[in-house]
Amino acid sequence: MSEEFNQQDALSRAQVIFKNLPEGGLFSGLNWLIAVEPFELDNRTYLEIETLGRVLLQFYHAANLLYRRSAEGKQAKWVADILDKGKPEEILQLQRRIIFRNELPRVIRPDLLLTGEGLCLTELDSVPGGIGLTAWLNKNYSIDNSTVIGGETGMLDGFLSVFDNNNRVKIVVSEESSTYLPEMKWLAHQLGERFTVHSTDYFDFQKGEAVYRFFELFDYKNIKNFNLLVQLAADGEITVTPPLKSYLEEKMFLSLLWNRNLKEFWRRELGEAFFERMLKIVPYGWIIDPAPLPPQGAYPKIELTDWSQLKMLSQKQRNLILKISGFSELAWGSRGVFLGSDLSSEEWKKAVDTAINSFDKNPYILQEYKKPRLIKVSGFNPANDELIEFEGRVRISPYYFVSGKLEQARVKLGGILATICPADKKIIHGMRDSILAPCCVENPDFRRAS
């Protein structure tokens, strides 16, 4: 009787959450399973995530410095050369302008997998979706749960803190990113009249305004007001965040972290503790560069002498992720991502050939695959008004907001989104049969003490 009551209680709570969704939803044309309750993190995992924001901001500092020094000939030239692959000259000239040299992303979102070995950082997103969604989840689930990380307004306060108090803020959303338009409209409405959402054919920017660009730079030719944004930002009339730097949208930096030729640079710029912490959570990675090695050479750890040998690995040996690095419409979501152990031999060979042949235009990276651990979850399916239970794998996406001058910046965790996919889905992303939930902490007193 008690179990039946709890099931009915859970169903009722989920139904209320679903009914609270704004008209038209938060993602255009996309639905998800409604979480019965927030996803709970143990105290140790929460503390690790809560303190990770400062580490990731320092990593962006170091990555920005590495590229800049390489482009200026003060660091190994090959670094800038590989990060510039496939970029048009106008983008290269733009991101090297002195006026933009020190700017960094103000919203930082890593994708963290919960594995049996702990957290695994698979991607780092400087133009992340889900800000409005996570703010909505936090607001709605905080009503019955005081341990939701960030609380009812943490995401809203965090996004607000990115901008000066007196700025009017224009959120510019591209057609490519239109799936996320509803959540950005909801976010702006919650923040008040200072915040408005616009398409890329908006041109009425005023001096002193801030622009939050919700588009990636690979799409710049389809951004009708792009040249105007660049000119106004260069003249100091407006500010634009995330910064207009395509290299900071590249996944290659996670592989460059492991490059032995850059070890002392990373150690110096991150500091010993931050460097070791990044190595602990970032899976080992390589850049798929088809340049031939000398006959006696081999790629470290994987012990291949030519990337074409990847195609010959057995399915058991293919516990590897192949993904496009950036500056492409395939570089977000689950597009352009291949899990070797989940593909047939022919599918894997085709993916490897694509990666090798794409180097000059769109480099790919290879990462060790860390399998997320299984958990049991319950979700509400609005389509049939029923609760379902399944074993799933979890991706944790914390949102860190950077405020103040970057030399003395404050990094604050606004909230954490959990995406829970059924166990048979090896690559975790938001999908119709996934649960999206805010995260809470096991012990609220522990959270306050930290």
N, C-alpha and C positions, 0 to 999 in steps of 0.2 A: 504493500500500500504506500509505504514511504517512497519507494523508487518511482512508482507511478505518479505520485504527487510531484516529485522532483522533475520528472520528465515534462509534466504539464506546466510546471512553473517555468522551466527553461524554454519551452515552446512559447509561452505567453510573453516572456521577456524578449525573445528574438522577434516575435511578431510586432511588438511595439517599436523595436529598433528599425525594422523594415519600414513601418508606416511613417517613421520620422524622416525617411530619405526625402531630400528636396525633389520637387516636381522635375521630372526629366533625368533624375539620378545625378551621379557625380562623375561618371565616365560615359561619354557618348556611345550608346549602343552596347555597353558592356554591363554584365551583372556578375554577382558573386554570391557565394553562400554566406549567410549571416552568422557570425559567431554567437554562440550562446552566452559567452563571457569573455573577458579579456584573456590574452595568452600570458600565462604567468612565467616570469623569469626568476630563477633562484638568485639569492643575494649576491653570490660571487659573480655570476654572469652579468647581472645588472651593474655592479661596480666596474667591471671590465669595460662595459659599453659606455657607462657614464663618463669615464676618464679617457676614452678613446678620442674624443673630439679634438683635444689639444694636440694629440699625436698626429692626427690627420691634417690639421691645419699646418703643422710644421712640415709635414710631408709635401703639401702643396707649395709651401715656401721653398723647400729644397728643389722640387721639380721645376718650379718657375726659374729659380736661379741656375739650375743645370742647363736648361734650354738656352737661357739668355747668354750665359758664358760660352756655351758651345757655339751659338750663332755669331758671337763676337770673336771667336778664335781663342778664347781664354780657357777653354775646356776641350775635351776631345771633340773634334769636328763631326765625327760620325753620329754623335747623338742627335744634333739638330738635323743632320741630313736624313736620318731615318724617320724622325718625327715630322719632317716636312714632306715626306713622300705623298704624292697625289694632291698636294695643296696648290691652288693657283697662286700666281705671284702677288695678286692684290691682297690675298689673305695673309701671305707671309709678310708683306710690307706693313700691313695693318697691325699685326700682333707684335711687331718689333718696334713700334713707335715708342719713343721715350716716355710720352705722357701716360702710356698704359703699362709701363714696365713692371711696376710693383703690385698691380692689382691681382687679387685672388678671388676665388668663389666665396660668396657669403652664405650660401646654403650648401652644406656638405652631407651627402648621403652614401654611406657604404652599404653594400649588400653582404650580409654575414650569414653563413650557414651554421646551424647548430649540429656539430658532428660529435662522434664519440670521443674525439681528441680535443674538443673545445670549439671555440669560434674560428671560422675560416672566412677571410675577406676575399671575395671573388671579383668584385668590381667596386669602383669608386666613381660616383656620379656627381658632376658639378652642375648639371641641368636636370634635376630630378623631378619626375612626376610624383604624385601622391601627397603633396603638401596639404592641399585642401581636403583630400580624403582622410588623411590621418588626423587633421584638425577636427573634422566632423566626427570621426570615430571616438576621439578623445572626449569631445563634448558630450556625446550621447552615452558612452559607457561609464563616464565619471559619475553620472547621476546615481547609480547603484553601487559604485565601486570607488572608494577613495584612494586606492593604491595604484590607479592608472598613472603611468609615468608621464609627467608633464601636466597632469591634471586637465581640467576642463579648458583652460586657455593657454597652455604651454606652447602649442604650435602657433597660435595666433600671436601671442606675445613675442615669440621667437622671430617670426617673419617680420613683425613690426619693428623689432630692434635692429634689423639690417639697414634701415633707412633713417636718415636724419629726421628729427621730429617735425620740422617745418616743410619737408618735401611733400609735394603731391607725387604720387607714384602711379605710373602707367605700366600695366602688365600687358606685354605684347605677345600674343599667342599666334603661332604660324598655322597654316593649313595642315602641315605635316603633323603638328602636335594637337590637332583639334579634338582628339579623343579626350584630352584633359581640360578642354575649355569649360565644361560645367563645373568642375571642382575649383578652377581658378575664379570663376564668377562667384561661386559661393563664398570663397575665401575673401574676395574683395568686399562683398556685401557685409561680411562679418566685421571687417576692419574699418568700415565707415567711408565717408565720401571722399577722403583723401586718396582712396585706391579705386582705380577703374581699370577695366579690361578692354583691350582693343585688338583688332586684327592688324595684319601687317600693311594694310592700306591706310593706316591712320598717320597723319602728318602734322597735326596741330600741337606739337610739343612746345612747351614754354620754358624760358630760362629758369633754372633752379629746380626743375623737375628731375625725378629719378625714374629710370626705366628698368623694369625687371624683364629680361628677355627670356621668353619661354620658347626658344627654338635653338637648335644646334647649328653650328656654323657650316656644316656640309650643305645646308639648305639655303645658303645666303642669297643665291640667285633668284629664289622664289620669294624673298622677303622684300616687298615693294619699298618699304621705308628704310632699308638697310643703309644705303648711302647717306641718307639724312641723319640717321642715328650715329653713324661713324663721324660725320662732320661735326655734329653738335657736341658729341663727346670729346672729340679732339680739340674743339674750341673752348671746352670747359663750360658750355652752356647747360649741359645735362650730365648726369652720371648714368652708366649702364652696368648692370650686374646680371648674370655672371660676366666676367671680363671677356673681351673679344679676342680670345686666344684659343685657336683650334687645338694646339698641342695639349692643353689641359683637359681636353675631351678624349684623349687617347688612352686606351687601356695598356699601351706599351709600357707605361711607367711602372706598372706592377711587375713586369718582367725585368725592366732595367734595374729594379731594386736588387735583383739577384746577380747582376753582372759583376764579375769579380774585378774588372777594370775600374768600376765605379765604387767599389767597396769603401775606400777611404773617404771619398766625397760624401757618401750617404752617412757614414759614421760621424764625420765632422759636422755636417749640417743638421743632422737629426739629433746628435748626441747619442752616446752609447745606449742609454736605456730605451729611448724611442726607437732606435735602429733595431735593437734586439726584439723589441715588442712587435715591430712591423714584420720582421722575419718569422716570428712565431705564428702570426695569423695569416700571412699572405702565402698562398701555395706557390711552390717553385714553378718558374715559368721561363719560356724561351720566346724569342722573336723568330718567326719563320723567314729567314733570309736565305735565299737559294745560292748565294755566293759560295763557290767551292772551298772546302777546307783543304789544307795540305794532306797528303796521303796518311800521315801519322796522326792527324788531328781527329778529335771527336767532340761532340757536344756534351758538356758536363751532365752527369747524373743519368741521362738517358742513353748515353754511349752509342749514339748513331754518328755516322761519318758523312751522311748526306740526308737531307730531309725527305727525299723520295723513299728512303728506307722505312719511314713511318707507315707506308702502305702495306708493308710486309708483316707488321706486328700482328700477333694473334689477338683474338677478342679479349682474352684475359690480360694481355699486355697493354691493351688500348684503354687503360683507365685514365684517360686524358681528355681534356676539353680543348677544342680548337675554336677560336672565335676571332672575328674581325676586330681590329683595334679601334677604329674610329673614322670620322669624316665620311660617313656613308649612311644611307637610310637603313642598312642592315645592322647598324651598330647599337641599336637600342631594342629593348624587349628581349625576346628569345630568338629574334631573327639573326642569322649569321653565327649561330652557336651550334657546335656539333660535339656530342659526347661519344667518344670512340667506342666504348663498350656497349653502347645502345644501338649501334648501327651495324648493318650487314657489311661484309667485306667490300662489296662494290660501292656502297654508299660512302664508306670511310675513304676508299681510294679516290673517289670523286671529290670529296671535301678536301683531302690533302692536295690534290692537283690544283684545286681552286686557290687554296692558300699560297702555294708555291708560285703560281702564275700571277697572283694579285699583288706581289710584293712592291712593285714600282708604283702602283696606284693606291692600293689599300692593303697595307701589311696586316698579317694575322699574327696572333700570339697563340702559344700552346701552354696549357697549365696542367699540373697534376690535379686529378679530380679527387676531392675529399667528399665522401658520401655522407649526406645528412642522416642523422639518426632518426628512427621511427618513433612517432608518438601517437596516442589515440586521441581523437578529437570528435566533437559533435558540432554540426552546423544545421542551420535552418534553410531549407530550399523553398523559396517563395513560389516557385513554379507549381509545386504540388502541396504546399502548406504543411510540410512534414519535416521532422528532424531526421538527420541521417548521421551515422557514426562510421568512421573509417580510420585506418592508419595513414598517417601522412608524414611528409617531410617539411621542415620549416626554414624559411628565409626571414631573417630579422633585418629591418631597414631603419636604423636610427636617423633622425634629422637633427643636425647640429646647425645652429645659427651663429654667425660671426658678426659682432657689433664693435663699433669704435674704430680708431685708427689701427691699421694692421700691426704696427710695431708694438702696440699695447692692447691687442684685440682680446675681447672676451668671447669665449666659445660656450654656448649653452645648449644642452640637450632639450629639445622641445617636445619630443614624443617618439615612440617607436612603433612601426608598423610590422606586424607578423603576417606573412603570406604562407598558408599551409596548403600544400598540394597533395593529392592522393599519391600513395607510395609508388604506383606504377609510372608516375610522371617524374622522370629523372632530372629534367631541367625545370627549376622552380620559377614560375612567373604567374602574374595575375591571369586567371582563366575562369571560365564559367563554373567549373567544379572545384574551385579553390575557396578556402575561407580567408577573409581579410579581417584582421582583428587588431585592436590596439594592445600594447603590452602593459602589464602591471608587474609589480615587484612582490615577491613572496612575503617580505616583512617590511611594512611601511615605516616602522621605527628605524630600521636599518637605512632606508632611503633618506630619511631626514638627517640621520647622523652623518652620512657621507657627504 
